[in-house]
Amino acid sequence: MTAVTPAAARRERILQEAVRQGLLDPEGALLAAFVDLDGVAATVGTLHDAFPGPPELPGVLHTFAAKANCLVPVLAGLERLGMGCEVATAGELARALAAGFPAERIVFDAPAKTRAELERALALGVAVNADNFQELERIEGLLAHRASTSRIGVRLNCQVGGGAIAAMSTATSTSKFGVPLTDPGTRERLVRAFGQYPWLTWVHTHTGSQGCPLDLMARGVAQAVEFADRVEAAFGPGRVTGIDIGGGLPVNFADDEVTPTFATYVEQLRVHAPKLFEGRYRVVTEFGRSLLAKNGFLAAYVEYTKSAGGRPIAVTHAGVQVATRTVFSPEAWPLRIEAHEGCGTAKRGRLVRQDVAGPACFAGDLLARDRALPSLRPGDLVVVPDTGAYYFSTPFHYNSLPAPAVHGVRVLADGRVDFTLIRPAQDPWRLSDQDGVSTLPPEPVGAAVHGAR
């Protein structure tokens, strides 16, 4: 029998209390999500501890990649923990500002920044990483009419290769991101850009995330450091003031062990990019999934069970709307499933191979296929760990499925569980302007009541 991990026991305790307090209810709150705020604080602490301080690194700003969880209360909590925020769209920038991040701790990365977005970022003093030569020219034109306190860098595609998931690999030879550093003549052209634009003082790279090995990521950083050194050799010490090394630390979705760690990644950086720690450059990081994934989980009720072709199927209220990547690409994004009684207690007993299905109206809406679990019954709960990043925070509204409530959780010293509402559940019966109701033409005066004769 598999031993119960401390993390699993904590989820069970939270789940039991959520049921007791009515945050999960088989007739109302059919699906809910939870962010372990204590776990988030502990994970941020390990990130700060992993990177050295002066003199090795004269200044480190750890930013959180907002796309991993863009809920404003979550971002505000990270800001209070000393994090910065990396944003990739105007919407994410608006959320970072609403969460209280000061402009100097926000980094704006995107491959398609508009002129208006750049104007806003430069006016605020937000750091900007340009994606390409045309964007550098656009920034030059904007700065000719307005001074800015923004730190401005350029994103390098170091072209060191891809990992196991193609969609998560951003340093391939044909990646859409950044300036392709090894294409003929590009490195020399980019060095000349540093001579042309005195406001260009940073370099940025991001090799990829899930599925990318640590040594590949570290070799990408090494290329960025080498390029910064080349610029300094051409124009003198201090020409490059900092290197944004991106984020992308993979997450272990197989069990509760936190691996790899930030400390392990720093070890790889020391091997492949030792010059990063010589104290010449400030450093920015952009971790996302690795900070939040293991600090959040979903819980949903089983509505029905059936058998088809000899295989049991449990139909639940969690599917593509909260686990989009897993449903559409299960081989790349498998998730664990835990079976619980309706009261929240973990189910025990003989394992039965069964499918765990979601509520959406297409055959592929499955959280898990042929998964060995204690036999699920209507009224049971399924728990989906490791979903604190990307899953419930950015719901997919297929079939007009509503977004679930998200609750922040703390377990107090006396064992009590304290919940804070982060996002209320969306009421499926309440329509909004997002549904187009405000564009309906007014009903004609004297129109017949629907159904009247």
Phi, psi and omega in degrees: 000132182291134179291145178280125180282157175304324180294319179293320178297323179293317177300318180297318179297316179297317182297315179301318181288326177297320177294316181299322182273001177081012177287339170236131184208130185293346178250359182218283181275084188281340184213134177212158180234153186224135175247120180279099185292327175296318179295321178300313180299319180294320181293318176300321177300320179293328177294312179298321181291331186288328183264131183289158175265195178301151002273352183299312175237111185293339178194126179236128172245115176268115178256152177261130179287106188301333180298337181289330175194100188264016177290126188302317178298326176293315178298319180297321177296321177293323177299319179293339178272006176092007180281160164260189183221128174261129183235151183235001178213166175299322179298318178292323177297318178299320179291322177297318179294319179296329180283351175099009178291128174291152185305323183290350177250017177246136178240127183255107176244133174190145179278351186223047180294132176279166177300317181295321179295318177296318178301316180296313182297316181292326177292324180284336186089019177287140175295141182232131171251111180289146184266337189200175183294323179296323178292323176300318178296320179296317179297320178302317179295321179291319181289341177293339182249352183203129176285156181215148175266005182296140167281129185238128178232183177227138181276130176259133164265103185284353172054043180272355176118177183248169178257205186284339180244110186302320184293341181260003184259114187251007181239033174279171184295335183243022181300146179285349187265135166077181179270120184290104194291331184261000174296145184305127175081350186289318181300317181294320178297321181289325175298318178298327179297325176293331174285331183278325186245099182295339180280350180275107189231359182232157168238152185223142173212154176205111189281330182154191182221242186307132180091353179264124179292153184297323181293328176295315178299316182293325178292328174296316177298320179300321178295322179294319178296317179299320179293318177300318177299322180294320177297317180296322178295327182280325189237000176105157180301143179089356180293325173252120184265340182199162179232123174268111187268007178071200181225234171093011180300125181294163179241141175277110179264002186277328181201192186276356180292135177271103181206139355288166179259165175298323179297321178296321178295318178299324176300317177294322176297321179295326180287311188267333183227058184299332181294343177299334186257021179271000176084010182271334186235141166287158186229138171239139173243162183221055181283149180223282183307318185292342178272331189245333191307307186280359179254026177207151175211159176254151172221133183217149178280149168276124180269314180221158168229148181206180176225137178222124181062025180087359180252128176293144178229129174253120180265117185244180180260013175241124180204226187299334183291338180235355180222054189300313182297318181294318181294316185274340180218067187296331180291323181277332187230057178291143178239150173283152175232133175244137180261133181226151170294164180299338178277353179106347180289137180299137179281144176240174175116184184299138179277138180234133178283126186207159173268145174245110189254156176262184187270353188287157188268060167205151192296331185278003181284080183230130173283327181206146178245133173051045184266135179279113181217158168305143186303123181274146180228157175306136182094347174289168175244139169252137179248136180241098181289172171065028183249020182290344178240134172074336188277271185288344182285338179231075185293153179253121191268040174300142182059019184056033177291136185282153174287138181280162171295147174238128182242132168280145185229137167229138174258116187282167184300329181274007178093349179292149180253125183249124180252141174233127181289123177264316176217127178290156175294142176281132178277117184294342181269350183257111181271160182223181177300332179297339179268002178084008184295332182287348181262001177294137178293149179296146179290135181301146178299133178079012179299145181291145174295136182307125177093350181284153179243000000 
